[in-house]
Each structure stands twice: as structure tokens, then as C-alpha cells.
């Protein structure tokens, strides 16, 4: 080998190492710098004087945020540069953070209702992007929903999941049969088409009918159609307690789906539900850590409350009784041959739920029931709690808050780097109005369980990255201008089980796509959100 060749080789190697150590600026950064040089830092909006927690998990720092149009174009010290801003927001003493991204909401109906589409309850929590269509109930005709949001306007950004339960119901009804080859192919095709039209993934509700009737193999096959289009699999576990295959069995089932479908999996509202599984959070965490160590993408979300939210039928009625739909259920309730078995199994489920006093009615056609426990209603009606429950179900059902989780399990899950914040917001439960501020108030500022930087990342960037929502969830030049400014002294949830629809406090400013949706703590009624579509 000649000396000349060796010299050339060494020069090329040095250049290669320098390029790796000092990568070129991104297009957004280059474009921003050029724009600043030409326009002398002309901004539409400048947020100055606050402490920036950027969503990356890095330590807080003093910085100002500059916005032009719908993008962040400057992060730094504005005083050192010549800055002209059409509007300046004073964030002195405040935290500046990326808008929160909620991976599990039931905001689909609200967003589609012109009177509620502003999503004020989420904006006042600092949430600027919601994912909806969870628990297997997401729409099949994704394009129609997204187009409606485009035309009508929405207050937050919103992303959709196609629902496995919705697809199964369309193809197979509410029966507990296995799909034929043709039916399975049809479900795979419908699900794949929904991803192609903009859904970010598929959700399942394997605890609920009709999803509960699907075997693991069915779910794997449909998940493969999602994986082919780089979507995510989001699941309400088949069992969060000891109803069927158990909490640990359900987590292992989810990891099997990840392995065989070759898809990222996300466990919604991770919990140990019921006294008989309290303490199993440690084992669940161990199983997930091992799966992640083996290369599987497994994440979860969680809300910071000891009560779950569901409906009375799902909480107490065994799934076999729901086969065929509500009409069949009502016939079984009346059948004297079936009713004894039904009552017996409901008694066991009630015990799993921590008893009748742990079940609070949160929504019902009969307003007289709301705010009372199943135990109190049973005393009033001089019936057993399960007999009372069956009467309520017969008369149209009810939503419930079920107090069946332990604080140590909640804290164990919350400390994990793969667990993000999610509200699972449902009518009658305070989590719909208070999840994100509650986590900050209780677990960051009061208990010091987690750091502010950790909590912000778990509420923003981690979610955006997990669900593949580009250029959101972080304060970064070139990213969309979804920015929140909140007071660390006053940020708090105010909703409770007696008054579940009380707006949260402490958000001074909430900016969505560069527009101010909350100003001086008040909702501006601007519809600055966008219907988000998965990029194929």
C-alpha cells in the first residue's frame, strides 16, 4: 500500500469522523437562521421570561420561545438579539413546556359535537393533542371523521385509532364465534384501509364485548395488517385483575402480539385492578422490562387516580352473558334458569371490585342514582347489591367509578420510563378534567415522587414518539408551536367525584399551532386544533 494512498485514506477518515461528530443543521434550523438574517427575528409571538422544560427529559433552563405562523422558530435569550414580535407573553415565574399529548381519551363524541369540539376541559389541563378511538371503539370510517373535524374545527389536535371491536361488530355482529377465513380477511382489509386513511393504529378492548370474544390468534392476524403500515397496537388488556386470564397473563398476551405481529404495543391505563392483584405492579414491570430488553416496543399509559371508570355492565356482568348484544343480555337476566348463575358470578365480580361501597354511580338516565354507591342504593331498595345492579342495567345501565386500585401500585407504574400520562377521560370521572395537573400537583410538587422534567416528558414527547405523531411533544426549532405556560405554585386539578366537571387551574397560556387558545387562564374559544393523519 503506497504512502500517498495512506495519506488520502487518513484524510477521508478524518472528514468522516468530523461529519459524525458535527452533523449538519436540520432543514428547519437552516431555514430558520436564514429567515432570521433576512427579517431580523420578526415573530408573531414571543414567550419570554420563563423556565423551559422542553419535553426531552433534560433539566429546566431559562429561555424564551419565538413563534412564527404555526412553528417554533427560536429558542434562546431574546434580549441578546434584535427581536420584533407582534405579541409578547410574559412567562416570568412560570414553566414553559410543550403542549401535553394524551394517548387515551374518549373525546371522539365531544370533538364531533360543534358545541363541545373546543375540548376546553383538555386545554385547561395543558393538553394540546388527544388520541381517541381507544378501547376497541374507534371508528371504522376514519376518513369521514377526520374530514368532519377539518370542516367543523376542533380546539385541540386529534389523532384517531381504528377500533377492533368496531370492525368485528361490523363483520360478525356481537356474537362470540370465531371468524371464518373470509371474515378474518375482511377485518384485516378494513383495518388496513383505516390506517391508510389516516388512523395511527388499532385499539382493542379485550375486556369488553365483542373484543373479549376474540382469541389471541385473531388479534395477531389483524395486528399484522396494522404493522404492515407502521401503525401501533393499543390495548385495554383482556384482564386487569383476576376476571379471566389474570393481569399477568394479559400482559404476556400483549407481548405475544408484539412478537408475532411484529408491532409496537401500548397498554392503556395500566393498573392492578382489585384487591386480589394489588402488589402485582412489580411483576408487571419486570415482565415489560424484560420484553423491552429483548427488543420489543412495549409502552403504557396511566391516570393518577385510585378509581377506574367504566359501566356497570362491564364491571359486574360476565362476558358470556353479553354474547349477542344487549337484547340477549336482557333476556338472560329474565331467564329463571340462567339468573342464579348470573347472580353468583356477579357476586364474585363485585368482590373483585372491592365491594358495593366501592362502586359509585357517575352517569345514568336516572339522575337520582348519580353520586350514590351501589351499596347505598341496595339499602334504599332493600335488595342485594347485585340484584340492584341488574335492575339498573335492565333500566338502561349506568356509568361507574370503581375504587379498586392501590396507591403503591400507581406510584410504581408512574416511576417507569415507559409509562406516559393518559386521562382515559370519561363523563362523571374527574380524570377527564384533572389528570395532567393532578400528576404535577400531587406527584411532582407535593410528593416529589418524580421530577418535573420526567413528568413533562411522560406527558408530551414520550407519547408523540410512541404514537408516531411527528414534530409535536417537544419545544424544538421547526416543531409545531404547541406550547403551554403554567404556574408551578397554582397548577392543580379541581375536579372531584362530587363535582367531576370542574376545570383545572394554573394554565396561564395554552398555544395550539401558534394560536392562543388559553390566555391569562381563560379559554379564548378559538378552534386552532387540527385533525391529524398518519403519514404513510
N, C-alpha and C positions, 0 to 999 in steps of 0.2 A: 504493500500500500504506500503510495507516494506521500511526501510531506505536504505537497500542495493540496492533495485530496483531504488529508487530515485537517489542514487549516480550514478548508471550506466546510468540512463536516462540523468542526467545532463552532464556527461562526453560526451555521444554521441551527445547531443545538442551542446556542445561547439565545438566539432570537425566539426559538420555540418556547424556551423556559420563561423569557420575559413576557411573551404573549399570554402565557398561562397565569403568571403572577399578576399581570396588569391587563385584565381583559378590556376590550374596547367599550366605550359607553354604549348604553342601550339607545335604540332609536328615539325613545321618548326623551331620554336625557339630552341627546344631541339636539333634538328638535326644540326642547325647552330652552337650552342655552342659546341657541340661535335666535329664538323668539325674544328672549330677554335682551340680547345685544341690540336687536332692532327696535324694540319697544320700551326699553328701559324699565323692565319689570312692571308692566301695566297689568293690573289684576282686576278681576271682578269682585273678589272677596279676599280679605286678609284677616286671618285669625291670629292674634298676637298676644304675647304676654303669659301664655300658659305653659304647663308641663306636658310634653308629648310622650304618650305611651303608644308606640306605633303598631302594636299587634304582633311583632316578631318575637316577643318574649324578652327583648333586650331591656336594659334599665331605662327608667324615665329620664328625660332630658329637657332642658329649656329650649324651645324653638318656636318659630312662627310658621304658619301654613298659608301658602298662597294658592288661590284657585282662579282659574280662567275657564269659562264655559263649564263643562261637566268634569273637568280634570284637575288634579293636584299638579301644579307646575313649579312649586317652590316649597322647600322645607329648609329653614335656617334662621339666621338673625336678620330680620328685615331692616333693623337700624343701621346695619353696616352697608346697606345697599340703597340705591335710589329706587324707591318703590312708590308707585302710584296705584291706589286701589279705589275702586268705585264705592266700596263699603268696607269698613273695618269693624271687626267684632273684638271686644275686649275680653280676653280669657284669663285675666290676672287672678291668681289663686285657684284656677281651675285645671282640670285634667282634659287634655285634648287627645282623643282616641279615634280609631276607625269605627264607623258605624257597626253595631253588632249584627251578626248573621245568625238567625235562628234556624236550626236544621229540622225542627219538628213542630209544626203549628197545625191548627185546624182552622186556618184563616181563609180557606177556599170559598166558603159561602159569604163571608164578610167582604172579601175582595170583589166578589161578583155582584154585590149589592151596592148600587150607587150611593145609598145612604150611609154605608159603613166602609166604603172602599178606601177611605183615607187611612185606615189602620192606626188610628190615633193611639189606641192602647199600647201598640208596639213602639210607635215613635217616641212616646213619653218614657219608654224604658231605654231608649237609645238604639233600638233595633231599626236598621235601615233596609235589611233584606230578610225575607222569610222564605223558607221552603215549606210547601204544603202538598197535600195529597198523600199523607202518611197513613200508616196502619192498614194498607191494602185498599184504601178507599179513594185513591186518586182517580181523576177522570181518564177515560179511555181516549176520548176525542180531545187530545191535548191542544191541537191547533185552534180549535173553536174557543177554548177557554182563554188562551193567550191572546187571540185576536180580540176577544171581548174586553180584556184588560187594556189592550192597546187603545181601543176606541173610547172606552169609558174613562180611563185614567185611574191610577192607584197611588196611594200615599207612600208605600214602601216598594222597593224592588221585590219581585216574587218569582220563585222558581217552582216548577212542578215535578212531581213523581207520578208515574202511571201506577195504578193500583192493581195488584194481583187479584185481590178479591173482586174488584170491579170487572176485570177481564173474565175471571172464572164464572162470575154470575151471568155475564152476557152469553157465554158459550154453553154453560152447563146448568144454569139456574142455581138454586140454593141446595141442591142435593148433595149427599155425601158419597157419591160414586167416584170411581177412578175415571180419568178421561180416556177416551179411545185414542188411537194413534192420530186419527183425523182431528179430534178435539184438541189434543196437545199441540199439534202443528198449527192449528188456528190460533190458539192462545199465544204461542211463540211469535207468530206473524203479527198479531195485533200489538203485542208488547214491543216488538222491534220497530214497528211503524210509529208507535208513540214516541220512542226515543228519537227516531229520525225527524219527527215533527217538533222536537224541542224539549222533551222531558229529560231530566238529568239522571234518571234511573228508575228503578221499580221499588215500590214499597210492598211489604206483606204484613198482614195481621194474622199470624198463625194461631193466635189465641182465640180469635173471633171467627164465627161462621160467616162466609163459607170457606175462608182461608184455612181454618182448623181442619177441614176435611181433606186437604191436600197432603199427600205423602211427600217426604223429603225429595224423592226422585223427581216428582212433578216440578217442584220448585227449582231444583237444579237445572232441569231442561229448559225451563222458561228463563232462568237467570242467564243461561248461556247466550240467549238472544240479546240480552242487555249487555253482556260482556263484549260481544262482537262489536258493539257501538260505543265501547268505553264508558258505559254507564255504571252507576253504583247500585248495590243491593242494600236497601234499608228495611229493617225488620222490627216489628213488635214480636218478641220471642213467643214461641209456642207455649211456653210456661215460664212465668217469672217467680213461681212459688213451688207448689207441690201438687198442682192440679192433674198433671198427666206424666210427662217425661221428666219433670223437675227442672229447676233453674239451671243446674249444671249440665243436664242433658240437652237443654235447649241451646245453651252457649256452644256446646260441642256440635250440635246440628248446624248452627250458623257457620262455624268454622269449616265443617264438611262442605257446605255450599260454596264457601270461598275457594276451597281446594279443588273441588270437582268442576265448578263452573268457571274457575279462574277469574274471579271477580272481587273487587273490593267490597267488604261487607261492613255495615254500620248498624249497631244495636241501639235502637231507640229507647229513651227513658230507662236506662239500665238501673236495676234495683233488685233488692232481695225482698220480695213481697210476701208478708205473712210471718208470724212468729216462728213457724217451724223451719224457716230458712234464714232467719236472722243470723248474721255472722258469716254467711257464705260468700260475702263480698271478697274476702281474702282469696278464696279458692277460685272464684270467677276471674279475679285479676291475674292470678297465677296462670290460668288456662289461656287467657288472652295474651299475656306477655310471652308465653311460650310460642303461641301461634305467630305473633309478630316477629319473634326472634327467628322463626322458621321461614320468614319471608312473606307471610300472608298479611294483607292490608285489613286490619280489624280495628275499628274505632267504635265509639259510643257517645251518646249524649245523656244528659241528666238534668232534672229540675230540683231545686233545693227545698223540697217540702216533704214532710213525713206522710202526707196523704196523697194517694193516687187519685185519678179521676177517670170514671168510666160510667157505664149504665148498669142498672140493677140486674138486668137480664144477663149481661156478660159476667158480672161479678158472682152471681149465685147459681144460675141455671146451667146444668151440664150441657155440653155441646151436642150430644146425641139428640136432646130434646128439641133442638133448633133445626134439625135436618128438614129441608123442605120449605123453610121460611116461617114467618110469624103465624100464618094461618094454621100450619101444622102444630106449632108450639101451643097455641091456644086450645086446640083440640086435645092435645096430650094432657094439658093442665086439667081439663074437664073429665078426662077418662078415668073412671074409678079403678081400673086395673093398673094404670100407669102412675097415677098420682102418688101412691105410697112410696114407690121407688124414687120419684122426683123429689118428694119432700125429704127423704133420707139423704140423698146426695146433696141437696141444697143445704141441709144442716151441716154436712161436712165442709162444704164450701164457705159457709158462714163462719165456721170455726177458723178456717184458713184466713179469713178476712178480719180476724181479731174480735169477732162477736158483733151483736146487733148495735151496741152503743158506738161502735167504730165506723158505722156506715151512716153518713149524713146525706140527706136528700138535698140536691143543689138545683135541680130543674125538673119541672113537671107541668103537665096541663092543669093539674090541681094545685093552685098556689098555696093552699092550706098545708100541703106536705113540705114545702120548701123550708129549710132551716131546722128541720126536726130529724132526729136519728130514727133508724128503723126500730130500735128498742123502744123509744118513746111512743112511736106510732102503734106498736104492738100492744103496749099497755093501754093506750087510748081505746083501741078497737077490741081489747080483751081477746087477742088471738096470739098464736105463737109468731115469732118474727118471720119465719119462712112462709107461713100462711098469709101474713100481712104483705110480704113481698110478692107472693103470687097474685094477690088481689090488685096490687099496684101495677104489676106487669099486665094483667088482664085489662086494666083500665087505661092502658096506653104507655106504661113504663115510666121510668124516671132516671135522671142523671144522679150520680152519687160521687161524693168524696169519701174515699175509703182509707181510714187511718191505720196503715199496716206496715210502715217502714220504720227502721231504727236509725237514729242519728249517727251512730258509729259507722254503719254501712254507707250512709250518704257521704260522710266525710272521707271514708276510704276510697270510694269511687272518685270523688271530686279531686283528690290529690294526684290522680293519674294523668300523665301527659297525653294520653289518647282519648280522654273524656272531655267533651265540649259542653257548653251550656245550651240547653234546649227547653222551651217552655211547655210543649205539649198542650198549648193553651186551649182550654175548653170552657164553655159557658158555665158559670157557677163556681169555678175554682179560681182562687186568687192568682194562680200561676200565669193566667192569661194577661194579667195586668202588672205583675210584680216580679217575675222570675229574675231578670237580669239585675235590677237594682238590689234585690234581696241578696243575691250572691255577693255583690260588692259590700253591702252594709254589714251583713252577718259574718261572712267568711273571710273577707279581706280586712275590713276596718275594725270589726268587733272582736272576732276570734283569732285573727292572724293565722288562719289555717293555711292560706295560700297568699302569694304576693299579688300586688296589683298587676304587675306585668304578666304573671301567669294567668290571672283571671281574664285580662283583656284578650290575650291570645286565645284562650279557650272559648271566648265569646265572639271571635272575629276571624282572624287569619286561619286558625285550625279548621274551622267549618268551611270557609271558602275553598281552602286547599283540598279538603276531603271530598267535597261535592263537585269539584271542578268548576267553580264559579270564578272566571278569570278577572283579574285586575280589581278585585274588591277584597275587603277584610284587612287591609293594611294601609298605613299612611306612607305613601311612597310616590315619588315623582312619576307621573304618567298614569297613575291609577285613577279610577273614578273618584270623584270628590264626595264620598260618603263619610262624613266627619261628625263627631259628637263632642260637645263641651259640657262637662258636668262638674258640680261642686262636690268634692270628696267629703265635705262636712255634712251635707244635707241629702245626698243621693240615698234614696230608700224606697222600699215598697210600702204602699199604704193600704193595699187591698188585703182583706182577710176573709174568713169563711162566712162572717155575718154580712160583710159588705165587699163582695168579691170584685166589683166593677169600679173600684176607686183607682184613679190614675196615680202612677208613681210620681215621686218628687225628685228634684235635683238636676234634671237635664235643662241646662240653660239654653243651649243651641243644638239643633239637630239639622245637619245639612245632607240632602239627598240629591245626588247627581248635580251638585253645585248650587242647588236652590235651598233656601232656608225654610224648613218645614216646622221647626220649633224655634221661636225667638223669645228670649227673656222668659223662658219657661212656659210659653203659651203656643198652642198649635195654631199655625197660620192658615190651615185648610188648603194649602197648596198640594196638588197631586203631582209630585215630582218623581214618583217611582216608575219603574219600567218592568214590563213582562220579559223575563229573561229566558233565553233559549240556549240549549246546549249546542256548542259549536262542534259540528261533525268533522 
